[in-house]
Amino acid sequence: MATPSSPEPVKFFVALLWGDVNLLADVRARMAAHWGAVDFEGPDRVFDLTNYYEAEMGGGLRRRLVSFEPLRAPDELASAKRVCIAIENELAGAMGRRVNLDIGYLDHNKIVLASIKAAGQKIYLRDGIYADLVARYSDGRYQSFPWTFPDFKDGRYDAELDALRETYLRQMKVWRST
């Protein structure tokens, strides 16, 4: 007889996009209040493969990956995206958002980002939130798909994603032993 089981926990992270560095401490504190202590911050990367956000957020945008220490259930992703939207709205200015928070998770097999936009590869979760599978682990790295965001596709975050995966795998050893 088949019996459904609970999924293993995952590692939440945020791809934080901003133009005003003065917002970072506030954004980091707000995220940590919701998802726990920050256990990784990658370097600031130039966000230069699309101008999609410039009208709203201005030029010179940067992106940084930030992850959180506690492992979480993957079904918390929709609620987490709603929190991101609330933070973005609370910090918005006259032109619109001043930060963009793309929350997602990784495990040993994949990277999933939350989205409010429907598309062919996205799976509806709830409350207007979709899960977007953006990479699958194969041949020693997370491999992108044709629909993956250009900056995730070009390899600029590979070292950070490898570090997050290693942290996740260490955390899972502890989780499995308890």
HUZI-V213085 format. One record per residue. RES is the residue in three letters. D_LAST is the distance of its C-alpha to the last C-alpha in Angstrom with 1 decimal. Layout:
res = {RES & RES}
d_last = {D_LAST & D_LAST}
//
This chain:
res = {MET & ALA & THR & PRO & SER & SER & PRO & GLU & PRO & VAL & LYS & PHE & PHE & VAL & ALA & LEU & LEU & TRP & GLY & ASP & VAL & ASN & LEU & LEU & ALA & ASP & VAL & ARG & ALA & ARG & MET & ALA & ALA & HIS & TRP & GLY & ALA & VAL & ASP & PHE & GLU & GLY & PRO & ASP & ARG & VAL & PHE & ASP & LEU & THR & ASN & TYR & TYR & GLU & ALA & GLU & MET & GLY & GLY & GLY & LEU & ARG & ARG & ARG & LEU & VAL & SER & PHE & GLU & PRO & LEU & ARG & ALA & PRO & ASP & GLU & LEU & ALA & SER & ALA & LYS & ARG & VAL & CYS & ILE & ALA & ILE & GLU & ASN & GLU & LEU & ALA & GLY & ALA & MET & GLY & ARG & ARG & VAL & ASN & LEU & ASP & ILE & GLY & TYR & LEU & ASP & HIS & ASN & LYS & ILE & VAL & LEU & ALA & SER & ILE & LYS & ALA & ALA & GLY & GLN & LYS & ILE & TYR & LEU & ARG & ASP & GLY & ILE & TYR & ALA & ASP & LEU & VAL & ALA & ARG & TYR & SER & ASP & GLY & ARG & TYR & GLN & SER & PHE & PRO & TRP & THR & PHE & PRO & ASP & PHE & LYS & ASP & GLY & ARG & TYR & ASP & ALA & GLU & LEU & ASP & ALA & LEU & ARG & GLU & THR & TYR & LEU & ARG & GLN & MET & LYS & VAL & TRP & ARG & SER & THR}
d_last = {26.9 & 25.0 & 22.2 & 21.0 & 17.3 & 15.6 & 15.7 & 13.0 & 13.3 & 16.1 & 17.6 & 20.5 & 23.6 & 27.2 & 30.3 & 32.5 & 36.2 & 38.8 & 42.3 & 42.4 & 40.2 & 40.8 & 38.4 & 35.3 & 34.2 & 34.5 & 32.8 & 29.8 & 29.5 & 29.8 & 27.1 & 24.7 & 25.5 & 24.3 & 21.3 & 20.1 & 20.9 & 22.6 & 20.9 & 23.7 & 27.4 & 29.5 & 33.2 & 35.8 & 37.3 & 40.7 & 40.6 & 43.7 & 43.5 & 44.5 & 46.5 & 44.9 & 43.8 & 46.8 & 49.1 & 46.5 & 44.8 & 47.5 & 47.5 & 45.7 & 42.2 & 39.1 & 35.6 & 32.4 & 28.8 & 26.3 & 22.5 & 20.0 & 16.8 & 14.7 & 13.7 & 15.5 & 16.3 & 19.3 & 21.4 & 21.7 & 24.0 & 27.2 & 26.6 & 25.8 & 29.1 & 31.0 & 29.8 & 31.1 & 34.3 & 34.7 & 34.2 & 36.7 & 39.1 & 38.8 & 39.7 & 42.3 & 45.9 & 49.3 & 48.7 & 45.3 & 41.9 & 41.5 & 37.9 & 36.2 & 32.4 & 31.1 & 27.5 & 25.3 & 22.1 & 21.1 & 18.6 & 19.1 & 22.0 & 24.0 & 25.1 & 26.1 & 28.3 & 29.3 & 33.0 & 35.7 & 38.1 & 38.3 & 38.9 & 38.9 & 35.5 & 33.8 & 32.0 & 32.5 & 29.5 & 31.1 & 33.3 & 35.2 & 32.3 & 31.8 & 29.2 & 30.8 & 29.4 & 30.7 & 29.2 & 27.5 & 26.0 & 28.3 & 30.1 & 27.9 & 28.3 & 28.1 & 31.4 & 33.2 & 35.3 & 38.9 & 37.9 & 35.5 & 36.7 & 39.0 & 37.2 & 33.9 & 36.0 & 38.0 & 35.1 & 35.3 & 31.6 & 30.4 & 29.3 & 27.4 & 25.7 & 24.8 & 23.3 & 21.3 & 20.1 & 19.1 & 17.2 & 15.5 & 14.6 & 13.2 & 11.0 & 9.9 & 8.9 & 6.5 & 5.5 & 5.5 & 3.8 & 0.0}
//
